[in-house]
């Protein structure tokens, strides 16, 4: 067996700035991994995230540190002991899934026993801005079945109400990205009921989520920054009603599948999310998303252009990539 690993930085321009409580992005900076073996190529993509101490340079350095065992044939199970959960392991794990599917001639969806991927409803995100601007942005996607609202601690009620007025028929997810405290979370509960919000994602900083013990929310609360791998769920089950599975946090599809099973065992709702990325970044996550209660895989929707054979978004409906894009066939 002769296997070759390559890793490179790729930048995807955004069609519009993407703002959350921690800052603004105008491009998606990703690391793309390729594994070639026996005439086949497997690919994976990850997004290094500064919130977790990652950069493009640090992720590529991690990948280089495991070049020898990977090129010598390390598999997905061995990868978990070579790299910690995070962006580097995600790109490699997903590339190994893709490569194995092509070598075996069996699509990932079939290997998992699930058949072809369906069309799914995915949230479309309204970027953080002044309430009036967010309302206008929501009006442009008002026909979408599911909308996610990025808010902060300054005008969250006004921001939520503006989006709800512009999109009266959509289910709403509210995402403060750790910018609230418990006092604000308590105060805003009637607003969440008034505007019929379906889910609140990571309102408190991850190191403050012990404050949620004993709190009875009027709308389910989902762990994002607090939840990375399956082992986290034991600590979170008494604090949250849902968990957000992101492959860049979990370290790839392999750990994400374990998280899905662990969440269901604990009667937690499941959300599947992503960073701002290309269709290659969300392709493996679709195999978790088909089982999820909430799907938030609109990363490619923000790009000014994407892979020609990647996923497509039509009024909040997520079309899977073309056959052969990722995962065999």
Secondary structure as the mmCIF struct_conf table of DSSP 4:
data_model
#
loop_
_struct_conf.conf_type_id
_struct_conf.id
_struct_conf.beg_label_comp_id
_struct_conf.beg_label_asym_id
_struct_conf.beg_label_seq_id
_struct_conf.end_label_comp_id
_struct_conf.end_label_asym_id
_struct_conf.end_label_seq_id
STRN STRN1 UNK A 3 UNK A 20
TURN_TY1_P TURN_TY1_P1 UNK A 21 UNK A 22
STRN STRN2 UNK A 23 UNK A 37
TURN_TY1_P TURN_TY1_P2 UNK A 38 UNK A 39
STRN STRN3 UNK A 40 UNK A 46
HELX_RH_3T_P HELX_RH_3T_P1 UNK A 50 UNK A 52
TURN_TY1_P TURN_TY1_P3 UNK A 53 UNK A 53
HELX_RH_AL_P HELX_RH_AL_P1 UNK A 56 UNK A 65
TURN_TY1_P TURN_TY1_P4 UNK A 66 UNK A 66
HELX_RH_AL_P HELX_RH_AL_P2 UNK A 67 UNK A 71
TURN_TY1_P TURN_TY1_P5 UNK A 72 UNK A 73
HELX_RH_AL_P HELX_RH_AL_P3 UNK A 76 UNK A 82
BEND BEND1 UNK A 83 UNK A 83
BEND BEND2 UNK A 85 UNK A 86
HELX_RH_AL_P HELX_RH_AL_P4 UNK A 87 UNK A 104
TURN_TY1_P TURN_TY1_P6 UNK A 105 UNK A 105
HELX_RH_AL_P HELX_RH_AL_P5 UNK A 108 UNK A 111
TURN_TY1_P TURN_TY1_P7 UNK A 112 UNK A 113
BEND BEND3 UNK A 116 UNK A 116
HELX_LH_PP_P HELX_LH_PP_P1 UNK A 117 UNK A 119
STRN STRN4 UNK A 120 UNK A 121
STRN STRN5 UNK A 124 UNK A 126
BEND BEND4 UNK A 128 UNK A 128
HELX_RH_AL_P HELX_RH_AL_P6 UNK A 131 UNK A 140
TURN_TY1_P TURN_TY1_P8 UNK A 141 UNK A 143
BEND BEND5 UNK A 145 UNK A 145
STRN STRN6 UNK A 146 UNK A 150
BEND BEND6 UNK A 153 UNK A 155
HELX_RH_AL_P HELX_RH_AL_P7 UNK A 156 UNK A 166
TURN_TY1_P TURN_TY1_P9 UNK A 168 UNK A 169
BEND BEND7 UNK A 170 UNK A 170
STRN STRN7 UNK A 171 UNK A 175
TURN_TY1_P TURN_TY1_P10 UNK A 177 UNK A 178
STRN STRN8 UNK A 180 UNK A 180
HELX_RH_AL_P HELX_RH_AL_P8 UNK A 182 UNK A 187
TURN_TY1_P TURN_TY1_P11 UNK A 188 UNK A 188
HELX_RH_AL_P HELX_RH_AL_P9 UNK A 189 UNK A 194
TURN_TY1_P TURN_TY1_P12 UNK A 195 UNK A 196
STRN STRN9 UNK A 197 UNK A 201
STRN STRN10 UNK A 204 UNK A 204
HELX_RH_3T_P HELX_RH_3T_P2 UNK A 206 UNK A 212
TURN_TY1_P TURN_TY1_P13 UNK A 213 UNK A 214
BEND BEND8 UNK A 218 UNK A 219
STRN STRN11 UNK A 221 UNK A 223
BEND BEND9 UNK A 224 UNK A 224
TURN_TY1_P TURN_TY1_P14 UNK A 225 UNK A 226
BEND BEND10 UNK A 229 UNK A 229
HELX_RH_3T_P HELX_RH_3T_P3 UNK A 230 UNK A 232
HELX_RH_AL_P HELX_RH_AL_P10 UNK A 233 UNK A 236
TURN_TY1_P TURN_TY1_P15 UNK A 237 UNK A 239
BEND BEND11 UNK A 241 UNK A 241
STRN STRN12 UNK A 242 UNK A 245
HELX_RH_AL_P HELX_RH_AL_P11 UNK A 247 UNK A 250
TURN_TY1_P TURN_TY1_P16 UNK A 251 UNK A 251
BEND BEND12 UNK A 252 UNK A 252
HELX_RH_AL_P HELX_RH_AL_P12 UNK A 253 UNK A 265
TURN_TY1_P TURN_TY1_P17 UNK A 266 UNK A 267
STRN STRN13 UNK A 269 UNK A 272
BEND BEND13 UNK A 276 UNK A 276
HELX_RH_AL_P HELX_RH_AL_P13 UNK A 279 UNK A 283
TURN_TY1_P TURN_TY1_P18 UNK A 284 UNK A 285
HELX_RH_AL_P HELX_RH_AL_P14 UNK A 286 UNK A 289
TURN_TY1_P TURN_TY1_P19 UNK A 290 UNK A 291
BEND BEND14 UNK A 293 UNK A 293
STRN STRN14 UNK A 294 UNK A 295
HELX_RH_3T_P HELX_RH_3T_P4 UNK A 299 UNK A 302
STRN STRN15 UNK A 303 UNK A 303
BEND BEND15 UNK A 304 UNK A 305
TURN_TY1_P TURN_TY1_P20 UNK A 308 UNK A 309
BEND BEND16 UNK A 310 UNK A 310
STRN STRN16 UNK A 312 UNK A 314
TURN_TY1_P TURN_TY1_P21 UNK A 315 UNK A 316
STRN STRN17 UNK A 317 UNK A 319
HELX_LH_PP_P HELX_LH_PP_P2 UNK A 320 UNK A 322
TURN_TY1_P TURN_TY1_P22 UNK A 323 UNK A 324
BEND BEND17 UNK A 325 UNK A 327
#
